[in-house]
Amino acid sequence: MDFQTLKQEYQHCAKCPHLCNSRSQVVFGSGNPLAKIIFIGEAPGATEDQEGIPFCGASGKILEELLQSINLSRKDIFITNTILCRPENNRPPAKDEVENCRERLDQLIHIMKPKVIVTIGNFATQRILGKAGITTIRGKVFTATVHDHEFNVVPVIHPANLLYNGRNPEILKRMKEDFQVIASVIQEKKKQKSLAEF
């Protein structure tokens, strides 16, 4: 299976009847389908549900600012979520919803074969690493495997935290530090010649 086939397969996914009724559309992901860096968030919010693009609202603007701080842009990465459909009232995804989207995310990783996955917030980190507690593991480098494909994982604080805290400079500083870790991992991969130039 290739990227486009996977995307088409999930375009009208009906595995979660409740989400099918509440969503406007499936938000598969955006960015470069050939990228070796995948960012994974929790679930689409209201703006993402309308636009069909992950992180296109206020959190997305912060994410772009953080990407720019390490000389990356959306065209250098691929962004998706733990689940593809917006839960009503922006509630956290239910366990069965995460499970229903598990094979899709595993297949995406298998097809794209990323060298680095950045998990945004607790839900994505729990899904990829089986670990929670983003405040204690943020900015650390882990190794994970999906379908025999090994990659590095860097958990980061969700950009929404900055919004909830009135753009607290201390939180922004921590977030930029985490992105410097991402930049270091990318540089190391380039040295090993396992990550192509962007």
N, C-alpha and C positions, 0 to 999 in steps of 0.2 A: 504494500500500500504506500502511496505517496502523499505529500502534504495536501494537495488539492482534493484528492479522493477522501481523505479523512475529514477535511473541512465540509465537503458536500454531504458526507454521511451524517454529520451532526447538525446540519443546517436546520433540520426540522425534527430534532430529537424529541422524543415523547417519553423518555424513561422516568421523568418526574412529573406526573399529571398535574400536581399542584402548581409547580413552577411554569408549566406550559400555559396554564390559565392566567398567570399573573404577569408573565413577561411580554414585552413588545416584540422581541426577537432574540435569537441566540447570538451571543457576543463571543465569537470564536477566538479572536485575537487580532493583533495588528503589529505592523512592523515588517522586518525582513525575514521571510520564511527560510532564508539560507543562513541566517545568523547563527553564531556559535554561543550566543549568550541569550538565555531566556529569563525574563522576569515573570514571576507568578504571584498574582494577588489573591484576594479572597473570593470575591464575586462581583458581578457588575452592580453599580449603583444606578440611581434614577437617570442620570445624564448618559451613562454608558448604555443603558437599556434603550434609550431613545436614539442615540447616535450609532450604536453598534461598534463602538471603539472602546477598549479598556483604558481606564485612566485618562479620560478626556475632559473631566471636570476640574474642580479646584485642586484636588490631589494630583491630577495629571500635570498641572502647571508646576507644582513643587517637584514632581518626579523629573520633569524636563530640566528644571534648574539644577537638580542634583546630577543628572546625566551630563549636562554642560560643564559642571565642575571637574569632570574627569574626561572631557573632550569626546563625549559620546552624544548621539542623538537617537531618536526613535528609529531612524533608518538603519542603525547599527545593531539593533536588538530585536527580539520578538517578545511581545507582552501578551500574556493570557491570564486566566484565573483558575482557581481550584475548581469552581463550577462555572458553567457557561451562561446561566440564566439568573436574572435578578430575583432574589427572594423578596416577597412583599414587605413593604415598610423597612427595607434594608436590614432585616433581621439576619443573624449569623446563619450560614448554611447548616442544615440538619445533617446528621451522620449518614443517613441513607442517600441524601443528595450528593454528598462528597463521594460516597461509594459508587453511585450510579455514573459519576463522571471520572472515576478512577482509570478505567481502561482507556478512555479518550486521552487523558493527560499522559499516561504511560506510552501510548502509541505515538503521541506528538514528540515526546522525548526520544523514543526509539527512531523515529523518522528523521528528526532534526539533528540528533546526536550532538547536543550542546557540550561545550567544555566547561561552561560555568552556568549555574542556575542561581538567580537571586530570588529568595523567597521574601515577599513583602508582608510582614506582620505574622501573627501567631498561626492563623489557619493554614496558610501556605507552608509555613515552616513545619507544622505538625504533619501535614500531608506528605511532604517530601522526606523529612528527617525522622518523623515520629517523636519529635521533641517539641515542647512548648516552652514558654517563658522567654519571650523575645528580648526582654530587657537584660537578661543575663547571657544570652548566646548571640546577640546581635554583633555583627562585625567580625565574627569568628569564621574560620574556614573549615568546612567539613567535606567529607567525601561520601558520595552515595552512588548507588547502582540501580538502574532500571533496565530490564531485559538485557543483562550482561553489558550494558554500556555504563562506564564509570565517568563521573563528573564531579567537579567541586561545587559546593553550595555555600553561599554567603547569605545568612538571614539579615534583614534590615528592618528598621522601624517603619511602620506604615506612614506615608506622608500625611494622612488624615490626623495623626497625632499632633503634627505641627499646627494644623488648623484649629484643633480643639483647644490648644494651649496658646492661642493668640500669637503664633509665630515666635514662640519663646526662643531667644538666641542660643540658649544652652542646648535645647533639643536640636535646633538646626545644626549646631556645631557637631553634635554626636552623629547626626545623619550624614554630614559631609565626611566625617571620619570613617564611617562604614563604607562610603563610596570610594574612599581612598584605598580601602582594603580590596574592593572589587578591582580597582585599577591595578593594584599590585599583583593580584592573581592573574589578570589578563596579561600583564607584562611578563610574568613568569611563564605563562603558556606560550607566549610568542617566542621567548628564549628557547623553549623546548621544541619550537616549531610545530606545536600541536594546534595552534590557533592561527588561522590565516590573518593577514592584514585586512583591516576593514576597508 
